[in-house]
Amino acid sequence: MRIGLRLSGPRRSWALAVVAAALIAIPIAVSIVVAGYLSATARPLVRQLSVRVPDYPRGASPVRIVLFSDVHVHGPDMPPARVARIVEQINALRPDVVVAAGDFVGDNWFGRDYPADQAIAPLRDLKARFGVYAVLGNNDYSAGAGSIVQALNRAGVRVLINGAARAGPIAVAGLDGRVQKLKPLVAARARTYGALQRIPGPRILIVHRPDEVVDAPDSINLVLAGHTHCGQIVLPLVGALVSGSDYGRKYLCGRITEGSKLLVVTAGLGTSHVPIRIGAPPDLWLITIAGTR
């Protein structure tokens, strides 16, 4: 006995249309995913910026800062071996200072996790004559801030959690990477700004979330941030699907002026949730700071 389903008239036309749409949509979807993965795993773009400040120490040479963020070490797109290759790329830029703006561990919905030491170990090869500085991001706190800090210290990275330091002719400070409006953190931020103010030279604030620029004092010359991934998935006509900021897309990406302060938001290196980037390729910034004369 043969059992079959026969469609005729409008039903048959509708079924054929569904099949045809699926045959067209599936290859397109696969192509988008493949392109997004290739973009996510591409060599980071190097974006360059020159900043001149009036209070730069007389006679001091310009300082080259490399900013990177959101490494999100996690398989398949950001294994430690890829981090090592990016470290080589950074060293080739001959930085005086290297700044890492948080989120060293990944949060993809699938793939391989790496222990903190294994994820961060490649950073020990970073070379910068005035040091490598970092702040923690929200993912680092979720994964366990203590283990991340220990791994960074073992890699020779100085972690600034509401602290300030002198890096050659410039002053750098870093803020706690948790949500800035938590009351226990407000006083700590004020102390950090005070400590930064007491160090001579241009003042650089390292943060994870770019929203910190709003409450930062005007005495700060430059704020360096990550977190947003520049949207990670940015669609034509629609724009970024998410920003990770309380201010929408205002501080989404790139160079932004906020009053007298200059904010630079990097797209970051890794990915969050899914190993795909569309319209927001990975990048790092080479920022040269010099005097006005």
C-alpha positions as CSV (number, residue, x, y, z in Angstrom):
1,M,0.0,0.0,0.0
2,R,1.3,3.4,-0.9
3,I,0.5,6.4,1.4
4,G,1.2,9.8,0.1
5,L,0.1,13.4,0.5
6,R,-1.2,15.2,-2.6
7,L,-1.6,18.9,-2.7
8,S,-3.4,20.8,-5.3
9,G,-4.3,24.4,-6.1
10,P,-3.4,27.2,-3.6
11,R,-2.0,24.7,-1.0
12,R,0.5,23.2,-3.5
13,S,1.6,26.7,-4.6
14,W,2.1,27.7,-0.9
15,A,4.1,24.6,-0.1
16,L,6.4,25.2,-3.1
17,A,6.9,28.8,-2.1
18,V,8.0,27.7,1.4
19,V,10.4,25.2,0.0
20,A,11.8,27.7,-2.5
21,A,12.2,30.3,0.3
22,A,14.0,27.8,2.5
23,L,16.4,26.8,-0.3
24,I,17.3,30.5,-0.8
25,A,17.4,31.5,2.9
26,I,19.5,28.7,4.2
27,P,22.6,29.3,1.9
28,I,22.3,33.1,2.7
29,A,22.2,32.4,6.4
30,V,25.2,30.1,6.2
31,S,27.1,32.7,4.2
32,I,26.4,35.4,6.7
33,V,27.5,33.1,9.6
34,V,30.7,32.2,7.8
35,A,31.5,35.8,6.9
36,G,30.8,36.9,10.5
37,Y,33.1,34.2,11.8
38,L,35.9,35.2,9.4
39,S,35.5,38.8,10.4
40,A,35.6,37.9,14.1
41,T,38.8,36.0,13.7
42,A,40.6,38.4,11.3
43,R,43.8,40.2,12.2
44,P,42.7,43.3,14.3
45,L,42.7,46.6,12.5
46,V,45.1,49.2,13.9
47,R,43.5,52.6,14.3
48,Q,45.7,55.5,14.9
49,L,45.2,58.8,16.8
50,S,47.5,61.7,17.7
51,V,46.5,63.7,20.8
52,R,48.3,67.0,21.8
53,V,47.9,68.2,25.3
54,P,49.0,71.6,26.7
55,D,50.4,70.2,30.0
56,Y,52.8,67.7,28.5
57,P,56.2,67.7,30.3
58,R,58.6,70.0,28.6
59,G,61.4,68.1,26.8
60,A,59.7,64.7,27.0
61,S,59.3,62.5,23.9
62,P,55.8,61.6,22.7
63,V,54.3,58.5,24.2
64,R,52.9,55.7,22.1
65,I,50.0,53.9,23.8
66,V,48.4,50.8,22.5
67,L,44.8,50.2,23.7
68,F,43.1,46.8,23.4
69,S,40.1,45.4,25.2
70,D,37.6,42.5,25.4
71,V,40.0,39.7,24.6
72,H,37.3,37.2,25.7
73,V,39.6,34.2,25.5
74,H,37.3,31.3,24.5
75,G,37.1,28.7,21.8
76,P,36.6,28.6,18.9
77,D,37.4,32.2,17.9
78,M,39.9,33.3,20.5
79,P,42.2,30.5,21.8
80,P,45.4,31.5,23.6
81,A,47.4,30.8,20.4
82,R,45.5,33.7,18.7
83,V,46.2,36.0,21.7
84,A,49.9,35.2,21.2
85,R,49.7,36.3,17.6
86,I,48.0,39.6,18.6
87,V,50.7,40.2,21.2
88,E,53.3,40.0,18.4
89,Q,51.2,42.5,16.4
90,I,51.1,44.9,19.4
91,N,54.9,44.6,20.0
92,A,55.5,45.4,16.4
93,L,53.9,48.8,17.0
94,R,56.7,49.6,19.5
95,P,54.4,50.9,22.3
96,D,55.7,52.8,25.3
97,V,52.6,51.9,27.3
98,V,50.1,49.1,26.7
99,V,46.6,49.4,28.1
100,A,44.1,46.6,28.4
101,A,40.5,47.7,29.2
102,G,39.1,44.5,30.7
103,D,37.1,41.4,29.9
104,F,40.0,38.9,29.5
105,V,37.8,35.8,29.7
106,G,35.0,34.8,27.4
107,D,31.2,34.3,27.8
108,N,30.3,32.6,24.5
109,W,27.2,30.3,24.7
110,F,29.2,27.4,23.3
111,G,32.8,26.4,22.7
112,R,35.8,25.9,24.9
113,D,36.6,27.7,28.2
114,Y,40.2,28.2,29.3
115,P,41.6,28.6,32.9
116,A,42.6,32.1,33.7
117,D,46.3,31.4,33.7
118,Q,46.2,29.7,30.3
119,A,44.0,32.4,28.9
120,I,46.2,35.3,30.1
121,A,49.7,33.7,29.8
122,P,50.4,35.1,26.3
123,L,50.2,38.6,27.7
124,R,53.5,38.1,29.5
125,D,55.3,38.7,26.2
126,L,54.0,42.2,25.8
127,K,56.8,44.7,25.6
128,A,56.4,48.4,26.7
129,R,59.1,50.4,28.3
130,F,56.7,52.2,30.7
131,G,54.6,49.2,31.5
132,V,51.4,47.3,30.8
133,Y,48.3,48.3,32.7
134,A,44.9,46.8,32.9
135,V,41.5,47.1,34.5
136,L,38.9,44.4,35.0
137,G,35.7,44.1,33.0
138,N,32.3,42.8,34.0
139,N,33.1,39.3,32.7
140,D,36.2,39.2,34.8
141,Y,34.2,39.8,37.9
142,S,31.7,37.1,36.9
143,A,34.5,34.6,36.4
144,G,36.3,35.5,39.6
145,A,38.3,38.7,39.9
146,G,40.9,37.2,42.2
147,S,42.0,34.5,39.8
148,I,42.1,37.0,36.9
149,V,44.2,39.6,38.9
150,Q,46.6,36.9,40.0
151,A,47.0,35.6,36.4
152,L,47.6,39.2,35.1
153,N,50.2,39.9,37.8
154,R,52.0,36.7,36.9
155,A,52.0,37.9,33.3
156,G,53.6,41.2,34.3
157,V,50.5,43.2,33.9
158,R,49.8,45.9,36.6
159,V,46.1,45.9,37.4
160,L,44.6,49.2,38.4
161,I,41.5,48.7,40.5
162,N,40.6,52.2,41.6
163,G,44.3,53.2,41.6
164,A,46.8,55.5,39.8
165,A,50.4,55.2,38.7
166,R,53.0,57.1,36.8
167,A,53.9,55.7,33.4
168,G,56.9,57.7,32.1
169,P,55.7,61.3,31.4
170,I,52.0,60.5,31.7
171,A,49.7,59.5,34.6
172,V,47.3,56.6,34.3
173,A,44.5,55.5,36.5
174,G,42.0,52.6,36.4
175,L,38.5,52.1,37.7
176,D,36.7,49.1,39.1
177,G,34.9,47.5,36.1
178,R,31.6,47.0,37.9
179,V,28.6,49.2,37.4
180,Q,29.7,52.7,38.4
181,K,26.6,53.7,40.2
182,L,26.9,51.2,43.0
183,K,27.3,53.3,46.2
184,P,30.3,51.6,47.6
185,L,32.2,52.4,44.4
186,V,31.5,56.1,44.3
187,A,33.9,57.0,47.1
188,A,36.6,54.8,45.6
189,R,36.3,56.5,42.3
190,A,36.6,59.9,44.0
191,R,39.8,58.7,45.7
192,T,41.1,57.5,42.3
193,Y,40.5,60.8,40.7
194,G,42.3,62.5,43.6
195,A,45.3,60.2,43.2
196,L,45.5,60.8,39.5
197,Q,45.4,64.6,40.1
198,R,48.5,64.4,42.3
199,I,50.6,62.8,39.6
200,P,52.2,65.3,37.2
201,G,51.7,65.0,33.4
202,P,48.7,64.3,31.1
203,R,46.0,62.3,32.8
204,I,44.8,59.1,31.2
205,L,41.8,57.2,32.7
206,I,41.4,53.5,31.9
207,V,37.9,52.1,32.2
208,H,35.9,49.1,30.9
209,R,32.6,50.8,30.3
210,P,32.7,54.0,28.3
211,D,29.8,55.4,30.5
212,E,32.5,56.3,33.1
213,V,33.4,59.3,30.9
214,V,30.2,61.1,32.1
215,D,31.3,61.4,35.7
216,A,35.0,61.7,35.1
217,P,36.4,65.1,36.1
218,D,37.3,67.6,33.4
219,S,41.0,67.5,34.5
220,I,41.3,64.1,32.7
221,N,42.7,64.5,29.2
222,L,41.9,61.0,27.8
223,V,39.5,58.2,28.7
224,L,40.2,54.7,27.2
225,A,37.4,52.2,27.2
226,G,36.1,49.0,25.6
227,H,33.0,46.9,26.5
228,T,30.7,47.8,23.6
229,H,32.5,45.8,20.9
230,C,31.4,48.7,18.7
231,G,28.1,46.8,18.6
232,Q,29.7,43.5,17.4
233,I,26.7,42.9,15.0
234,V,25.9,46.1,13.1
235,L,23.3,45.7,10.4
236,P,22.8,48.0,7.4
237,L,20.0,50.5,8.0
238,V,19.4,49.1,11.5
239,G,22.8,49.8,13.1
240,A,24.1,48.1,16.3
241,L,21.7,45.6,17.8
242,V,23.1,46.2,21.3
243,S,25.5,48.7,22.8
244,G,26.1,47.6,26.4
245,S,25.8,51.2,27.5
246,D,23.2,53.1,29.5
247,Y,23.4,55.8,26.9
248,G,22.5,53.8,23.9
249,R,24.8,54.4,20.9
250,K,26.2,57.7,22.2
251,Y,29.5,56.1,23.3
252,L,29.4,53.1,21.1
253,C,32.6,53.3,19.1
254,G,35.7,55.3,18.2
255,R,36.8,58.8,19.1
256,I,34.2,60.8,21.0
257,T,34.4,64.2,22.6
258,E,32.7,64.7,25.9
259,G,33.1,68.3,27.0
260,S,36.9,68.8,27.5
261,K,37.5,65.1,27.6
262,L,38.4,62.8,24.8
263,L,37.0,59.3,24.9
264,V,38.3,56.4,22.8
265,V,36.3,53.2,22.6
266,T,37.8,50.2,21.0
267,A,35.8,47.5,19.2
268,G,37.8,44.9,21.2
269,L,39.4,41.7,20.0
270,G,37.1,38.9,20.9
271,T,33.4,38.2,20.8
272,S,30.5,37.9,23.3
273,H,27.9,35.1,23.3
274,V,28.5,34.1,19.6
275,P,31.8,34.1,17.7
276,I,30.5,36.5,15.0
277,R,31.2,40.1,14.0
278,I,29.3,41.9,11.4
279,G,30.1,45.5,10.6
280,A,32.4,45.8,13.7
281,P,35.7,44.2,13.0
282,P,38.2,43.6,15.9
283,D,40.6,46.5,16.4
284,L,43.2,48.0,18.6
285,W,44.4,51.6,18.9
286,L,47.8,53.2,18.6
287,I,47.5,56.6,20.3
288,T,50.4,59.0,20.3
289,I,50.4,61.7,23.0
290,A,52.6,64.8,22.7
291,G,52.7,68.4,23.7
292,T,51.3,71.3,21.8
293,R,54.7,72.7,21.0
